[in-house]
Amino acid sequence: MKTLSDIGLVGLAVMGENLILNMASKGFTVTAFNRSYEKVEKFLAGRAAGKTIRGAKDIPELVASLAKPRKVMLMVKAGQPVDDFIEQLIPHLEEGDIIIDGGNTHYPDSNRRTAYLKGKGLHYIGTGVSGGEEGALTGPSIMPGGAPEAWEHVQEIFQNISAKVTDSNTGETVPCCDWVGEDGAGHFVKMVHNGIEYGDMQLICEAYHIMHDVVGLNSDEIADVFEQWSKTELDSYLVDITIDICRYKDTDGTPLVEKILDTAGQKGTGKWTGVTALELGIPLTLIAESVFSRCISAQKDARVAASSILSGPEKVAFTGDKTVFLESLRQALLMAKMISYAQGYDLMQEAAKEFGWHLNYGGIAMMWRGGCIIRSAFLDNIKAAYDNNPELNNLLLDPYFSKTVQDAQGGLRQVIGQAVTVGIPVPCLSAALNYFDSFRTARLPANLLQAQRDYFGAHTYERLDGPRGEFHHTNWTGRGGDTASTTYDV
């Protein structure tokens, strides 16, 4: 073991322990610290025994054990606990030392902490870490941002412990970790990742619901369908685990998934994504619907009560060609997933403009290609799209994606029509189609909306036969004046 550790890590919960073991397995020496030293002792005597891992009883001992520039990674609950640990560390650190926050932090906090620590001569890195317990141990997706000067000091560690994938465009093996951008860019990209994760999960659930309640498949048959789909462009981690879940049997031999209460929890990152999209004016409709789907699932008692009062269409047996319909459902899921990613990338591009970040969109796709929860096959196509055109305005305008969604739209329309007919809710599939139809429509009815706003509030409007930026007001009733309200955009 080295005399001084390469990095210190604070927080011995599941992610923290596994990241330490991952680092040690790659040849790095790590100092483990936890508020309760008993937990450190237990770790050192158990999973960490015989490895290049030492423990620290307090913050001074932790800092003293580290090689310069000192690197301390926090794997603690987001929010005030991170600020509290930062304040405890500051008195013991020297200029150029680095504090890394690897939790699910809201990006404005990382913006603030980067500036705060810079004022004290220290560097801050806010990094998203995705992959769960297994990923942390064997190779997660890591999305670091913050003080650019700090990257060269943590790059070797982060890229060594991250997942590795083969770039299908170059054949090279690349780490699922690269520098994302300034300030809170790393945590912003992780937030968008989690938003896409919400959307992916809900879309798969809607496909499951349709197969179960419309087509009449049992859990094993549904698993077989997902397994067939996993050999197509839908190949992904979330589809893979769905296959396992659908096949898993309870102690009585029946599918366990059928016995799980239909109320979904959430930790807030999907909500952050939706709120940020509203703040930046980006139509992140699919991900927003996935958050609301969890919200309405949580209203279990209200739904049960409503089911005895409110009725929908009569349930009828499916009489169509199952093979043809399931292919339409596969196309629907593929198209909707692509639209979800397109919306997520649209949000990242707007954030880069808003905050002055320099994001590598193709590089982000490769960071998500392995280790993380949303890893899927067509992320290679996303990287290729942005490599071919770094200024790509919307992912759906790339030749591969535009052709794929246009070819798949018939399937999505058929599936939504069938679901509406029998009364099955498909909020995210519907949001995908509504976004597609809105995005491809050159003239939307917002002309009437602007006239309404001008009518009741003198908010003005622009004309088709005039230049953009020239605003007009009409005295619609003859009783109003010529004074217009100020124009503004939210």
C-alpha positions, 0 to 999 in steps of 0.5 A, spaced: 500 500 500 502 506 498 504 511 503 499 516 501 492 515 498 490 517 491 483 519 493 479 519 499 472 517 499 466 520 504 460 515 505 460 508 506 453 506 504 452 502 498 455 506 492 461 509 496 463 502 499 463 499 492 466 505 488 472 504 493 472 497 492 472 498 484 478 504 485 482 499 489 481 493 484 484 498 479 491 499 483 489 505 487 490 506 494 483 509 498 482 512 504 475 511 507 471 515 512 464 515 515 461 519 520 461 513 524 468 510 525 465 503 527 462 502 519 469 504 517 472 498 522 467 493 519 468 495 512 476 494 513 475 488 517 470 485 511 470 487 504 476 491 504 480 486 508 487 485 504 486 491 499 489 497 498 484 501 503 485 504 509 481 508 514 480 515 517 477 516 524 476 524 523 477 529 517 484 531 519 486 524 519 483 523 512 486 529 509 493 528 512 493 521 509 492 524 501 497 525 496 497 532 493 493 535 490 488 532 495 482 529 492 476 527 497 470 524 494 463 525 497 458 520 497 453 523 502 446 525 501 445 531 497 443 538 499 445 540 506 450 534 508 454 536 502 455 543 504 456 541 511 462 536 509 465 541 505 465 546 511 469 541 515 474 539 509 476 547 508 480 548 514 484 542 513 485 543 505 490 547 501 490 551 495 489 546 489 486 541 493 479 538 490 473 536 493 468 531 489 461 531 490 458 524 487 451 524 489 445 526 486 446 533 487 441 538 483 446 542 478 444 549 481 448 547 488 454 545 483 454 551 480 454 555 487 459 550 490 464 551 484 464 558 485 464 558 492 470 553 493 474 557 487 474 563 492 477 559 497 483 557 492 480 550 492 477 546 486 470 543 486 467 537 481 460 535 481 459 528 478 454 524 476 455 517 477 450 512 474 449 504 474 447 502 481 450 498 486 453 493 481 455 499 476 459 502 482 463 496 483 464 493 476 464 500 472 459 505 472 458 511 467 461 517 470 459 524 468 464 530 471 463 537 471 466 543 475 472 546 475 476 544 469 483 545 472 481 539 476 480 534 471 487 532 469 488 530 477 482 525 477 482 523 470 486 517 471 482 514 477 475 516 474 476 513 467 480 507 470 474 505 474 468 507 469 465 502 464 468 501 458 465 500 451 467 499 444 466 505 439 462 502 433 464 508 429 472 507 430 472 500 433 476 503 439 475 501 447 473 508 450 471 509 458 464 511 459 467 517 462 469 524 460 469 531 462 462 534 461 463 541 462 464 547 467 460 549 473 454 544 474 454 541 467 456 534 470 450 534 475 446 537 469 447 531 464 446 526 470 439 530 471 437 529 464 440 522 464 435 520 470 429 524 466 430 519 460 431 514 465 424 516 468 421 516 460 424 509 458 421 506 464 414 508 463 414 507 456 416 500 457 411 499 463 406 502 457 408 496 452 407 491 458 400 494 460 398 493 452 401 486 452 398 484 458 391 488 458 390 488 450 393 483 447 392 478 453 399 475 454 401 472 460 408 474 464 412 469 461 409 471 454 411 478 455 418 476 457 419 472 450 416 478 446 421 483 450 427 478 449 425 478 441 425 486 442 432 486 445 435 483 439 433 489 435 435 497 436 431 496 442 437 492 446 438 496 452 439 494 460 432 496 462 429 491 457 434 486 459 432 487 467 424 487 464 425 480 461 428 478 468 422 481 472 417 478 468 420 471 468 421 471 476 416 467 480 414 468 487 414 462 492 408 459 489 410 459 482 406 465 480 409 471 477 412 476 482 411 482 478 403 481 478 403 481 486 407 488 487 403 494 489 402 499 483 404 505 486 411 508 484 416 512 488 421 517 486 427 521 488 426 527 485 431 528 479 425 526 474 421 532 477 428 537 477 428 535 469 421 537 468 422 543 472 428 545 469 425 544 462 419 549 464 424 554 466 428 554 460 422 553 455 424 546 452 418 542 450 420 536 455 413 533 454 415 525 454 419 526 461 414 530 464 408 525 463 413 520 466 413 524 472 406 525 472 405 517 471 408 516 478 404 521 481 398 518 479 400 511 481 401 514 488 394 516 488 392 508 489 386 509 494 383 515 489 384 510 483 381 504 487 375 509 489 374 512 482 374 505 479 367 504 482 364 510 479 367 512 473 367 507 467 370 506 460 369 502 454 367 495 455 373 490 455 373 486 449 378 480 447 383 482 442 381 479 435 387 482 430 393 479 428 398 479 434 404 478 431 403 484 426 400 488 432 406 486 437 411 489 431 407 495 431 408 496 439 415 495 438 416 500 433 412 505 437 416 503 443 422 505 439 420 511 436 418 514 443 424 512 446 428 516 440 423 522 441 425 522 449 432 522 447 431 528 442 427 532 448 433 530 453 438 533 448 434 539 446 434 541 454 442 540 454 443 544 448 439 550 451 442 549 458 449 550 454 447 556 451 444 559 458 450 557 462 455 558 457 457 551 458 461 547 452 458 540 452 460 534 448 454 531 445 457 525 442 461 524 448 455 524 453 452 519 448 458 514 449 458 516 457 451 513 457 453 507 452 455 503 458 455 502 466 449 507 466 441 505 467 439 508 460 445 504 456 442 502 450 444 500 443 442 506 439 446 511 443 452 509 438 447 512 433 447 518 437 454 519 438 455 518 430 449 524 429 453 529 433 460 527 430 457 528 423 454 534 425 456 538 432 451 543 430 445 539 430 439 542 432 435 536 434 436 529 434 430 527 430 433 531 424 439 527 423 438 522 417 438 516 421 433 518 426 429 522 421 428 515 417 427 511 423 421 515 426 418 516 420 418 509 418 415 507 425 410 512 426 405 508 423 406 503 429 405 508 434 399 511 431 396 504 431 398 502 438 395 509 441 389 508 437 388 501 440 389 503 447 384 509 446 379 505 443 379 500 449 381 505 455 388 503 456 392 510 459 398 511 454 401 518 457 408 517 454 407 514 448 401 519 446 406 525 448 411 522 443 406 522 438 404 529 440 411 532 440 412 529 433 406 531 430 407 538 433 415 539 431 413 537 424 408 542 423 410 548 420 404 552 422 400 551 429 394 554 432 398 559 436 396 565 431 389 564 435 392 564 442 396 570 440 390 574 438 386 571 444 392 574 449 392 581 445 384 581 446 384 580 453 391 583 455 394 587 449 400 583 449 401 584 442 402 579 436 407 578 430 404 578 423 406 573 417 407 579 412 411 582 417 418 581 420 420 577 426 420 582 432 415 587 430 409 587 434 402 589 433 396 591 437 389 591 435 383 594 438 379 588 437 372 591 441 373 598 439 372 600 446 380 599 448 385 604 446 392 603 442 396 602 448 399 595 448 402 591 454 410 590 454 412 583 450 415 578 454 417 571 454 417 566 460 
